[in-house]
Amino acid sequence: MVIKNGAFVSHTGAEQWGTGKITEVVSMRATIEFSDGIIRKIASTHYTNLRQADAASFVPHPESAPVPASVTAKKPKKAKS
């Protein structure tokens, strides 16, 4: 399996983590956001424990999902007298 940004994986030794989305890959590790809401760093020596997963099975944890920026109402300008 090729480990690359944006790929969806599951960890064979920790199915309770759910499906994960790879968010960063550097020479010795991959950073993966799992459906349980925890971001884990997996060493390249453990890549053999990762299996490709279906993208539809990835459900981002509500606390880690991006929050839209709040929209504030502008105050009306005061009329000059």
Summary of the structure (lengths in Angstrom):
residues: 81
radius of gyration: 19.7
end to end distance: 72.0
largest distance: 74.8
contacts: 171
relative contact order: 0.23
helix: 15%
strand: 31%
